[in-house]
Amino acid sequence: MKKKVIYAVLFWVAAAATYAQTQTLSSWKFKKSGDKLWHQATVPGNVVADLFKNNLIDDPFYSDNEKKLQWIENENWEYTTGLICDKTLLTNKHIELIFEGLDTYARVYLNDSLLFSADNMFRAWKVDVKKLLKIGGNNIKVVFESAVKKGKEKAAKLAYSLPEGERIFTRKAQFQYGWDFGPRFATCGIWKPVRLVYWNEVKIESLRYLIKSINDSIAYLDFILETNSSVTDSFQFSLGQQKRNDIKVPAAKKKKRIALHPGYNSDTLSIQIKNPKRWWSNGLGEPYLYYYSATVLKKQTEIDHSSLSVGLRTIELINQEDSVGKSFYFKLNGKPVFMKGANYIPSDIFLRPKSKEYFFAEIAVCKEAHMNMLRVWGGGVYGDDEFYNACDEHGILVWQDLMFACAMYPGDKDFLDNVKEEVIQQTKRLRNHPSLALWCGNNENSEGWFNWGWQKQFNYSSKDSLEIWNNYKKLFQELIPTTIKTYDQKPYWESSPAIGWGRKESLSSGDLHYWGVWWGMQPFSVYKTKVGRFVSEYGFQSLPALSTFKAFAPSQDWNLTSIPVRGHQKHKTGFETIEAYMARDYKIPKDFKDYIYVSQLLQRDGMKIAIEAHRRNKPYCMGTLFWQLNDCWPGVTWSAIDYFKQPKALYYSLSNLYKTQLVSVNENLNSFEIKCVSDSLKDFESQLRLKILNFKSEVLWEREFKVTMTHTKVTSLVLGKKELPLFDSTTSYLKIELGSKKILASDYYFFVTPKNLKLPQTSINIKKIDSKTIEVSSGFFAKDVYLFDENFEVTLSENFFDLEAGQKKRITFKSTDKKQELKLKVTVLNNL
């Protein structure tokens, strides 16, 4: 008996479309090229996840399985699905097959006819398939070629080698080739949805808005509708405001008669909004959104419609020469804003699809930490639509890198043409989002060329060097900014950072990646003096929660020398660097659980010094974005939140460090400088209270001062050391509080390093208040109280906090397992 090819089949029951209709193709099979047996596939998805779901490989994250699965990247893979079309569907004039994302080199066939060949995972691919579809069964097949092999083939054609090998020739997520925070899985797959769109007369291709002018009384906007028409005819362009809970939407709609001709058309409809509400970033006001819907009608019959949200705001990048160098800061609605946030990487190495709820929860976590900006890093992918929607809703501005990182790229015509189409598509997709603040050409490419020794490493001739740099200029100084400017009005920044951290000018001009700490092994204290105009990258590693180690290593391997643990540290000297810094400030624990705990305190301490230094130097410095917010796998990295969404000590500290008001101590030889920072747009008078206490929380000294808080200037109070009474610096601390009727900001300052503190042994009392609340207290000052459950992941309203003697602190919590009652345990630095 002859074997039949098995593939997924989708049945279509559809009427001829009076308006554009969409169906999603999600039932697929896959196999390795050359194999006979097909397996169930998940689309959107990728081949590694599909292999794992079908029990064809072991868990890619467990132990050292990553190494054992590198064979996958060298194979070709096939995906297939089927369509059964009826006569009615085929009566539509246009039937378009749209692949929103193919990773990366793929040939797409319909009924054995080649539709197109894809070579860029950051592009969508669309083709009209009406002439190729037939009544009854149809087959779609996608054949993926190894991106690794294709990249090596292209690299071999060059007369010289470019840094980073085969990855730079492929328009593919660069971090999939391995990075110092994640594994190498240069995978493939249909990573975004596949849709069949059928229409007859007119289809809306895009809807955008432009703010022509805005003041407190009125805003003037243009809505630009781009359509694809198959007829020459007259239609109506109707624009209406959609309902939202807090406003009454007028019933009237703005309408315009438009004359369309076959092909692409562009029409503009102008509107006014009286007493407009501005969109503000988190901490400055409401990120207010208006919602509009555009409709194309013919004789009152809807042909197609589209909708978008509108944020009324202006955004400017101010990069001007001044007395010390060149400024770098953002103006939002005409106001200079200090940016507080983090660098954002893809949340999964396998780019598995995430829901709207996932992204809204992820960005809500940033909002709760008082962030107002995320930098989407250039070695990953452009974010999902729902990521930017969540940023719009939560008031988180986005610094958007284009997807180029830490390398030099080719400049041949095919590569440039491919990138140009990528930039057009991504610019048109993202330009409507009020959260989008900046387009940035690349991550560290310019710095790498000038500071990383590539010319010597690759022995470039003068001719080769000139060609490579000219290719850089063609891409990042010409093609990309020119293309973006054609489709969007937002500012463009060529490369982040502007100047490498090893050069003196990096501290006075543009943005800065400061890696003297970590890479340069400089002490944390250097952050106090190495302050740039906008510090867009800096960081320090820590170990993730023990529950994360459980996901990839058995308990007998919970140590820094085991194969699973070493394999999940991708920095060559990562553990050695952590331990070197730890020895400076802490007693190094022997127990692995305690080591995790102290590593997180160490990371937090370093980032606290950096963030406070950046904020203290406002307005010279106007931004701080640490590396990195999140993880793409369960590993030892620079993240504040690990792969399983367990917050580290660093994350918990942000609610204080990024708060609208900040108090900070800078110790000098003979004095303490108390700095009071406010990002509020309103000036106000307040009270500053200082106390020195011992570990029994007995007051040894106290003072109170009146301070004036302003948006543009940091308030400074100098306290001479001779003004203070004698006290034991190893058993005392300084408590700072800002606020009159309520505390706006507070902090504890310790006079010696943690290893030199003489912390008393103490017991932490935990009292259950209700199913989601506990109360904690201690008889002595308790430093860095860490609450956890050994069996379940738990997120608390506060953690890794200091607790004064006799103080009662209430903590709310939520667990991943709602059925089980938490059995919270505690670690405190006093008792290590």
FISE-938678 format. One record per residue (C-alpha): x, y, z; residue in one letter; residue number from 0. Coordinates in steps of 0.02 Angstrom, whole numbers, m for minus. Layout:
residues N
X:Y:Z:a:NUM
...
end
This chain:
residues 832
0:0:0:m:0
68:172:m48:k:1
102:287:100:k:2
11:452:102:k:3
93:615:151:v:4
9:674:311:i:5
m16:859:340:y:6
m137:969:434:a:7
m295:1017:341:v:8
m397:1174:366:l:9
m576:1183:303:f:10
m641:1349:239:w:11
m824:1393:242:v:12
m829:1572:182:a:13
m941:1686:85:a:14
m874:1805:m45:a:15
m805:1951:54:a:16
m889:2121:45:t:17
m747:2178:159:y:18
m573:2111:193:a:19
m577:1953:298:q:20
m437:1859:384:t:21
m411:1678:433:q:22
m262:1615:533:t:23
m171:1456:481:l:24
m117:1369:640:s:25
m130:1181:610:s:26
40:1121:548:w:27
155:969:540:k:28
345:967:532:f:29
492:851:498:k:30
676:852:462:k:31
712:858:276:s:32
740:682:214:g:33
635:600:350:d:34
469:519:308:k:35
375:540:471:l:36
284:704:505:w:37
253:769:682:h:38
131:893:758:q:39
197:1072:753:a:40
150:1231:846:t:41
136:1387:739:v:42
189:1518:786:p:43
339:1428:857:g:44
509:1352:816:n:45
585:1185:778:v:46
673:1157:945:v:47
512:1183:1042:a:48
422:1069:920:d:49
553:932:940:l:50
539:943:1129:f:51
348:940:1129:k:52
354:781:1024:n:53
479:699:1144:n:54
610:693:1006:l:55
740:785:1111:i:56
772:811:1296:d:57
738:976:1384:d:58
854:1101:1297:p:59
880:1196:1460:f:60
922:1048:1571:y:61
1101:1012:1622:s:62
1217:1025:1471:d:63
1085:975:1342:n:64
1119:1136:1247:e:65
1284:1064:1185:k:66
1202:900:1135:k:67
1071:989:1028:l:68
1185:1094:918:q:69
1155:972:775:w:70
983:1050:750:i:71
1054:1210:677:e:72
1143:1117:537:n:73
988:1027:472:e:74
851:1081:352:n:75
672:1071:415:w:76
501:1066:332:e:77
330:1125:387:y:78
166:1090:300:t:79
m19:1123:313:t:80
m169:1100:200:g:81
m317:1202:139:l:82
m482:1142:73:i:83
m558:1284:m28:c:84
m736:1296:m93:d:85
m802:1388:m245:k:86
m864:1534:m143:t:87
m694:1574:m71:l:88
m616:1573:m243:l:89
m741:1703:m308:t:90
m645:1837:m210:n:91
m535:1946:m320:k:92
m387:1939:m202:h:93
m331:1799:m88:i:94
m168:1842:0:e:95
m59:1724:98:l:96
38:1821:231:i:97
181:1753:334:f:98
213:1882:471:e:99
381:1804:517:g:100
490:1663:450:l:101
653:1619:539:d:102
751:1638:425:t:103
797:1558:257:y:104
639:1480:191:a:105
562:1427:26:r:106
372:1433:28:v:107
271:1324:m90:y:108
87:1314:m132:l:109
35:1157:m225:n:110
219:1128:m270:d:111
237:1302:m346:s:112
370:1412:m268:l:113
286:1569:m200:l:114
441:1657:m132:f:115
606:1633:m42:s:116
624:1720:127:a:117
791:1780:198:d:118
747:1896:343:n:119
655:1849:503:m:120
614:2032:537:f:121
506:2049:380:r:122
330:1995:337:a:123
302:1907:170:w:124
143:1926:68:k:125
88:1851:m97:v:126
m78:1842:m190:d:127
m116:1656:m212:v:128
m285:1662:m297:k:129
m220:1593:m462:k:130
m134:1448:m376:l:131
m276:1392:m264:l:132
m394:1257:m324:k:133
m561:1193:m268:i:134
m536:1054:m143:g:135
m368:1013:m64:g:136
m217:1129:m69:n:137
m48:1107:12:n:138
69:1238:87:i:139
247:1186:122:k:140
390:1286:200:v:141
567:1221:183:v:142
693:1299:303:f:143
878:1296:260:e:144
1011:1302:395:s:145
1046:1485:434:a:146
1216:1435:502:v:147
1267:1353:338:k:148
1197:1496:234:k:149
1291:1622:339:g:150
1454:1529:321:k:151
1429:1518:133:e:152
1408:1707:123:k:153
1556:1739:237:a:154
1667:1631:126:a:155
1633:1746:m23:k:156
1714:1896:61:l:157
1900:1928:38:a:158
1915:1966:225:y:159
1832:1907:385:s:160
1707:2014:479:l:161
1692:2009:669:p:162
1567:1881:736:e:163
1572:1762:589:g:164
1418:1692:505:e:165
1287:1778:613:r:166
1310:1951:537:i:167
1262:1891:363:f:168
1091:1830:420:t:169
948:1948:461:r:170
907:1843:610:k:171
902:1871:798:a:172
1088:1888:835:q:173
1077:1824:1014:f:174
1024:1652:948:q:175
1205:1623:899:y:176
1253:1629:1083:g:177
1287:1778:1197:w:178
1362:1807:1368:d:179
1188:1795:1447:f:180
1111:1653:1346:g:181
1133:1491:1250:p:182
1165:1457:1067:r:183
1010:1397:977:f:184
1018:1460:798:a:185
848:1384:768:t:186
718:1403:632:c:187
529:1402:617:g:188
370:1494:577:i:189
390:1612:723:w:190
244:1729:688:k:191
64:1700:630:p:192
15:1645:455:v:193
m144:1722:385:r:194
m253:1706:232:l:195
m334:1872:187:v:196
m468:1883:53:y:197
m547:2041:m17:w:198
m625:2116:m172:n:199
m630:2304:m196:e:200
m527:2389:m61:v:201
m414:2336:81:k:202
m339:2452:214:i:203
m151:2430:217:e:204
m110:2551:357:s:205
m179:2691:464:l:206
m67:2818:548:r:207
m83:2986:634:y:208
25:3141:638:l:209
13:3276:772:i:210
24:3437:672:k:211
18:3551:825:s:212
m40:3543:1004:i:213
m67:3662:1150:n:214
m177:3658:1305:d:215
m329:3718:1206:s:216
m325:3618:1047:i:217
m232:3483:952:a:218
m229:3467:762:y:219
m204:3292:692:l:220
m194:3213:521:d:221
m250:3033:498:f:222
m171:2954:345:i:223
m258:2804:269:l:224
m163:2693:148:e:225
m271:2576:45:t:226
m250:2447:m91:n:227
m388:2455:m220:s:228
m433:2342:m364:s:229
m558:2467:m439:v:230
m576:2646:m493:t:231
m719:2711:m390:d:232
m779:2832:m256:s:233
m782:2781:m72:f:234
m805:2862:97:q:235
m667:2877:227:f:236
m749:2887:398:s:237
m657:2919:560:l:238
m739:2902:731:g:239
m682:2905:911:q:240
m714:2744:1004:q:241
m785:2732:1178:k:242
m682:2726:1335:r:243
m740:2720:1515:n:244
m696:2896:1571:d:245
m760:3004:1428:i:246
m919:3029:1328:k:247
m877:3002:1146:v:248
m970:3113:1023:p:249
m1082:3017:905:a:250
m1030:3120:754:a:251
m895:3052:640:k:252
m778:3145:525:k:253
m807:3091:345:k:254
m723:3120:179:k:255
m760:3065:2:r:256
m607:2981:m76:i:257
m575:2931:m256:a:258
m475:2771:m268:l:259
m383:2697:m417:h:260
m309:2523:m440:p:261
m155:2498:m333:g:262
m100:2592:m177:y:263
m186:2752:m123:n:264
m155:2877:16:s:265
m287:2993:89:d:266
m281:3115:235:t:267
m419:3168:353:l:268
m385:3312:474:s:269
m467:3326:645:i:270
m462:3437:798:q:271
m465:3385:980:i:272
m518:3520:1101:k:273
m439:3529:1274:n:274
m324:3384:1233:p:275
m258:3269:1368:k:276
m73:3234:1351:r:277
10:3064:1357:w:278
138:3064:1499:w:279
268:2938:1549:s:280
253:2842:1713:n:281
274:2955:1864:g:282
234:3119:1776:l:283
50:3096:1737:g:284
m75:2984:1651:e:285
m24:2897:1489:p:286
m191:2953:1416:y:287
m246:2868:1255:l:288
m381:2913:1130:y:289
m453:2773:1025:y:290
m504:2795:843:y:291
m579:2684:710:s:292
m566:2714:523:a:293
m689:2638:400:t:294
m697:2631:211:v:295
m877:2629:151:l:296
m968:2614:m14:k:297
m1151:2666:m12:k:298
m1156:2642:178:q:299
m1084:2467:162:t:300
m925:2436:259:e:301
m783:2379:148:i:302
m642:2375:276:d:303
m596:2452:443:h:304
m445:2482:554:s:305
m418:2555:727:s:306
m277:2630:828:l:307
m240:2715:993:s:308
m176:2893:995:v:309
m62:2970:1126:g:310
m49:3158:1115:l:311
131:3197:1158:r:312
289:3272:1087:t:313
458:3189:1108:i:314
628:3267:1073:e:315
806:3208:1091:l:316
915:3354:1146:i:317
1094:3326:1092:n:318
1178:3496:1097:q:319
1351:3562:1132:e:320
1374:3641:1304:d:321
1515:3697:1417:s:322
1573:3519:1455:v:323
1533:3420:1298:g:324
1368:3371:1220:k:325
1204:3343:1310:s:326
1092:3192:1288:f:327
916:3198:1359:y:328
735:3183:1311:f:329
599:3314:1318:k:330
424:3247:1337:l:331
288:3375:1303:n:332
421:3508:1313:g:333
484:3452:1485:k:334
657:3377:1516:p:335
632:3203:1589:v:336
759:3098:1682:f:337
744:2922:1612:m:338
744:2777:1735:k:339
737:2600:1672:g:340
826:2449:1602:a:341
882:2359:1446:n:342
757:2233:1380:y:343
802:2071:1290:i:344
686:1938:1216:p:345
601:1844:1356:s:346
635:1674:1277:d:347
779:1610:1171:i:348
649:1513:1071:f:349
536:1665:1044:l:350
381:1570:1093:r:351
219:1670:1070:p:352
160:1769:1220:k:353
m14:1831:1260:s:354
m74:2008:1282:k:355
m93:1970:1468:e:356
89:1914:1477:y:357
156:2078:1408:f:358
38:2185:1511:f:359
95:2095:1669:a:360
278:2111:1618:e:361
266:2298:1588:i:362
159:2322:1745:a:363
309:2256:1842:v:364
413:2396:1765:c:365
282:2525:1809:k:366
276:2464:1990:e:367
465:2488:1998:a:368
441:2671:1944:h:369
527:2645:1777:m:370
486:2761:1633:n:371
595:2688:1493:m:372
650:2521:1422:l:373
785:2501:1292:r:374
744:2361:1169:v:375
919:2293:1138:w:376
984:2270:961:g:377
1040:2090:974:g:378
865:2018:994:g:379
704:2053:899:v:380
584:2196:874:y:381
449:2175:1005:g:382
275:2102:980:d:383
133:2224:951:d:384
65:2188:1124:e:385
231:2235:1203:f:386
216:2411:1134:y:387
30:2418:1174:n:388
74:2377:1355:a:389
207:2513:1356:c:390
78:2636:1287:d:391
m46:2591:1423:e:392
80:2596:1566:h:393
177:2750:1514:g:394
343:2665:1480:i:395
444:2751:1344:l:396
540:2639:1223:v:397
716:2664:1159:w:398
712:2553:1005:q:399
875:2482:938:d:400
874:2413:763:l:401
929:2233:761:m:402
1117:2250:742:f:403
1238:2216:884:a:404
1423:2206:926:c:405
1487:2177:748:a:406
1520:2251:577:m:407
1398:2208:438:y:408
1412:2184:250:p:409
1369:2324:129:g:410
1325:2235:m33:d:411
1168:2286:m126:k:412
1067:2130:m82:d:413
1102:2153:103:f:414
1060:2339:100:l:415
900:2312:1:d:416
847:2177:124:n:417
880:2291:273:v:418
788:2435:190:k:419
629:2333:173:e:420
649:2273:353:e:421
664:2453:415:v:422
513:2509:311:i:423
404:2371:381:q:424
458:2393:562:q:425
445:2583:555:t:426
270:2576:483:k:427
219:2445:612:r:428
283:2538:766:l:429
270:2723:723:r:430
96:2749:797:n:431
147:2702:973:h:432
164:2853:1088:p:433
284:2750:1194:s:434
411:2745:1053:l:435
539:2881:1092:a:436
695:2843:989:l:437
761:2740:845:w:438
941:2685:872:c:439
1043:2610:730:g:440
1141:2478:826:n:441
1215:2417:989:n:442
1403:2445:1011:e:443
1453:2425:828:n:444
1542:2592:820:s:445
1624:2565:990:e:446
1682:2393:936:g:447
1762:2460:778:w:448
1859:2596:867:f:449
1897:2514:1035:n:450
1895:2324:1027:w:451
2048:2293:919:g:452
1961:2213:771:w:453
2082:2290:644:q:454
2229:2206:729:k:455
2136:2045:767:q:456
2085:2018:586:f:457
2241:2097:511:n:458
2145:2215:398:y:459
2234:2309:261:s:460
2201:2495:243:s:461
2089:2455:94:k:462
1989:2326:194:d:463
1968:2444:341:s:464
1907:2583:229:l:465
1781:2469:143:e:466
1714:2400:309:i:467
1693:2574:383:w:468
1613:2640:224:n:469
1489:2495:232:n:470
1451:2546:411:y:471
1417:2725:356:k:472
1308:2669:211:k:473
1201:2569:330:l:474
1191:2673:489:f:475
1224:2850:428:q:476
1132:2844:262:e:477
1010:2703:225:l:478
930:2677:396:i:479
905:2859:451:p:480
845:2911:277:t:481
719:2768:273:t:482
655:2803:448:i:483
636:2988:411:k:484
528:2946:260:t:485
402:2853:368:y:486
416:2927:543:d:487
459:3088:635:q:488
544:3019:790:k:489
729:3052:826:p:490
867:2936:767:y:491
1030:2897:857:w:492
1166:2813:755:e:493
1245:2695:881:s:494
1236:2660:1066:s:495
1351:2710:1147:p:496
1410:2866:1058:a:497
1588:2842:1123:i:498
1671:2693:1208:g:499
1687:2691:1398:w:500
1876:2686:1393:g:501
1885:2861:1317:r:502
1873:3019:1422:k:503
1746:3102:1304:e:504
1621:2963:1340:s:505
1584:3045:1507:l:506
1542:3215:1433:s:507
1451:3181:1269:s:508
1307:3073:1209:g:509
1255:2910:1290:d:510
1373:2794:1384:l:511
1392:2607:1414:h:512
1500:2602:1569:y:513
1583:2432:1593:w:514
1735:2482:1696:g:515
1640:2391:1834:v:516
1630:2206:1789:w:517
1733:2202:1628:w:518
1865:2319:1697:g:519
1857:2246:1875:m:520
1851:2423:1944:q:521
1770:2443:2117:p:522
1587:2491:2133:f:523
1643:2659:2204:s:524
1704:2711:2031:v:525
1520:2732:1980:y:526
1519:2889:2088:k:527
1641:2978:1973:t:528
1615:2891:1805:k:529
1449:2975:1768:v:530
1396:3008:1589:g:531
1264:3119:1513:r:532
1147:2970:1488:f:533
1205:2799:1548:v:534
1116:2676:1434:s:535
1207:2518:1489:e:536
1299:2455:1644:y:537
1273:2305:1754:g:538
1331:2164:1866:f:539
1286:1980:1873:q:540
1201:1880:2009:s:541
1138:1703:2029:l:542
951:1671:2005:p:543
835:1601:2138:a:544
862:1423:2198:l:545
696:1373:2118:s:546
773:1421:1950:t:547
924:1308:1980:f:548
803:1165:2016:k:549
739:1181:1837:a:550
907:1134:1759:f:551
1016:1049:1890:a:552
990:909:2019:p:553
1029:954:2199:s:554
1195:862:2199:q:555
1254:984:2065:d:556
1210:1143:2160:w:557
1387:1212:2162:n:558
1490:1329:2054:l:559
1598:1191:1978:t:560
1464:1069:1918:s:561
1433:1044:1732:i:562
1250:1104:1735:p:563
1289:1261:1835:v:564
1446:1305:1737:r:565
1348:1278:1576:g:566
1218:1406:1629:h:567
1351:1541:1656:q:568
1394:1607:1483:k:569
1523:1735:1534:h:570
1697:1656:1528:k:571
1752:1728:1694:t:572
1580:1763:1767:g:573
1591:1663:1927:f:574
1768:1721:1959:e:575
1715:1903:1936:t:576
1567:1885:2054:i:577
1677:1806:2187:e:578
1814:1937:2171:a:579
1689:2076:2201:y:580
1602:1977:2338:m:581
1765:1957:2434:a:582
1785:2146:2436:r:583
1621:2179:2528:d:584
1553:2015:2602:y:585
1608:1860:2691:k:586
1594:1726:2557:i:587
1465:1595:2609:p:588
1505:1410:2592:k:589
1323:1357:2578:d:590
1257:1369:2398:f:591
1089:1441:2450:k:592
1175:1577:2549:d:593
1293:1608:2404:y:594
1144:1643:2291:i:595
1074:1762:2421:y:596
1236:1860:2443:v:597
1267:1868:2255:s:598
1100:1956:2236:q:599
1141:2077:2377:l:600
1307:2113:2291:l:601
1223:2149:2124:q:602
1097:2262:2209:r:603
1233:2357:2303:d:604
1329:2394:2145:g:605
1176:2451:2048:m:606
1120:2557:2196:k:607
1285:2651:2195:i:608
1272:2678:2007:a:609
1089:2731:2001:i:610
1107:2851:2147:e:611
1262:2928:2068:a:612
1170:2953:1903:h:613
1019:3032:1987:r:614
1126:3140:2103:r:615
1209:3216:1950:n:616
1049:3275:1869:k:617
1037:3376:1754:p:618
1215:3337:1695:y:619
1160:3156:1685:c:620
982:3130:1623:m:621
959:2943:1610:g:622
1003:2775:1687:t:623
960:2610:1602:l:624
1043:2461:1685:f:625
1085:2298:1599:w:626
970:2198:1603:q:627
787:2182:1654:l:628
748:2003:1605:n:629
815:1834:1547:d:630
794:1725:1393:c:631
832:1562:1485:w:632
868:1503:1664:p:633
1047:1561:1684:g:634
1170:1664:1785:v:635
1156:1837:1710:t:636
1142:2025:1741:w:637
951:2018:1752:s:638
843:2096:1888:a:639
707:1965:1857:i:640
754:1787:1810:d:641
681:1677:1673:y:642
541:1611:1784:f:643
493:1789:1835:k:644
572:1776:2007:q:645
628:1952:2058:p:646
804:1969:2123:k:647
860:2087:2260:a:648
900:2217:2126:l:649
721:2224:2066:y:650
651:2246:2241:y:651
771:2391:2271:s:652
707:2486:2118:l:653
546:2537:2203:s:654
655:2650:2311:n:655
794:2692:2187:l:656
676:2743:2046:y:657
544:2826:2153:k:658
497:3005:2103:t:659
595:3069:2253:q:660
762:3000:2307:l:661
877:3031:2455:v:662
1058:2978:2437:s:663
1220:2993:2534:v:664
1388:3027:2455:n:665
1529:3009:2581:e:666
1685:3114:2561:n:667
1844:3120:2666:l:668
1778:3248:2791:n:669
1592:3255:2759:s:670
1431:3172:2705:f:671
1334:3249:2562:e:672
1147:3216:2577:i:673
1068:3233:2406:k:674
880:3256:2382:c:675
817:3223:2205:v:676
643:3252:2135:s:677
577:3210:1962:d:678
407:3288:1997:s:679
363:3432:1880:l:680
306:3531:2033:k:681
422:3618:2156:d:682
384:3602:2342:f:683
451:3626:2518:e:684
486:3474:2626:s:685
573:3410:2783:q:686
733:3308:2787:l:687
761:3203:2944:r:688
927:3123:2987:l:689
958:2999:3128:k:690
1105:2893:3181:i:691
1047:2735:3271:l:692
1127:2579:3341:n:693
1069:2402:3302:f:694
947:2409:3447:k:695
872:2558:3351:s:696
918:2675:3492:e:697
940:2854:3428:v:698
1119:2917:3450:l:699
1099:3081:3354:w:700
962:3168:3252:e:701
932:3327:3153:r:702
793:3401:3045:e:703
810:3522:2899:f:704
694:3616:2781:k:705
730:3582:2598:v:706
665:3649:2433:t:707
633:3515:2301:m:708
638:3563:2117:t:709
624:3470:1953:h:710
780:3543:1877:t:711
903:3548:2022:k:712
964:3426:2154:v:713
955:3489:2333:t:714
1117:3460:2428:s:715
1155:3464:2614:l:716
1335:3447:2675:v:717
1360:3370:2847:l:718
1536:3384:2918:g:719
1598:3229:3006:k:720
1660:3337:3150:k:721
1480:3391:3180:e:722
1433:3213:3227:l:723
1458:3133:3398:p:724
1576:2987:3420:l:725
1493:2821:3378:f:726
1543:2645:3328:d:727
1531:2639:3138:s:728
1521:2448:3141:t:729
1364:2444:3249:t:730
1271:2599:3187:s:731
1182:2665:3035:y:732
1113:2828:2966:l:733
927:2838:2931:k:734
868:2970:2807:i:735
686:3020:2779:e:736
614:3152:2662:l:737
437:3212:2686:g:738
323:3320:2791:s:739
154:3235:2815:k:740
207:3074:2729:k:741
374:2996:2688:i:742
419:3030:2506:l:743
588:2944:2509:a:744
698:2856:2635:s:745
859:2758:2647:d:746
982:2678:2766:y:747
1166:2718:2750:y:748
1301:2606:2826:f:749
1472:2673:2867:f:750
1570:2513:2831:v:751
1556:2369:2708:t:752
1435:2227:2753:p:753
1577:2110:2801:k:754
1635:2236:2931:n:755
1464:2265:3010:l:756
1444:2184:3182:k:757
1264:2132:3154:l:758
1183:2047:3304:p:759
1105:1876:3285:q:760
917:1898:3275:t:761
757:1800:3246:s:762
628:1859:3120:i:763
449:1840:3178:n:764
321:1805:3041:i:765
139:1831:3085:k:766
m1:1785:2964:k:767
m128:1926:2944:i:768
m235:1849:2806:d:769
m217:1734:2655:s:770
m111:1862:2563:k:771
m30:1963:2702:t:772
102:1933:2834:i:773
182:2044:2965:e:774
368:2031:3003:v:775
466:2100:3151:s:776
635:2081:3234:s:777
710:2114:3406:g:778
867:2189:3331:f:779
905:2281:3169:f:780
891:2148:3034:a:781
986:2177:2873:k:782
923:2115:2705:d:783
778:2006:2760:v:784
742:1880:2623:y:785
578:1784:2626:l:786
553:1630:2517:f:787
465:1464:2498:d:788
577:1317:2451:e:789
441:1229:2352:n:790
351:1368:2259:f:791
393:1527:2169:e:792
328:1675:2267:v:793
325:1861:2231:t:794
313:1983:2376:l:795
272:2167:2387:s:796
442:2191:2471:e:797
592:2078:2495:n:798
777:2092:2537:f:799
730:2235:2653:f:800
804:2307:2812:d:801
700:2297:2970:l:802
727:2406:3121:e:803
718:2336:3297:a:804
537:2331:3351:g:805
472:2384:3181:q:806
321:2292:3111:k:807
315:2279:2922:k:808
169:2208:2824:r:809
205:2112:2665:i:810
82:2050:2534:t:811
124:1902:2424:f:812
65:1792:2282:k:813
120:1618:2233:s:814
125:1518:2073:t:815
32:1379:2164:d:816
m132:1448:2230:k:817
m190:1282:2306:k:818
m45:1259:2424:q:819
m18:1362:2580:e:820
151:1448:2580:l:821
280:1398:2708:k:822
388:1552:2710:l:823
566:1539:2769:k:824
687:1680:2801:v:825
869:1719:2774:t:826
946:1873:2853:v:827
1124:1937:2837:l:828
1140:1947:3027:n:829
1135:1758:3044:n:830
1250:1702:2903:l:831
end
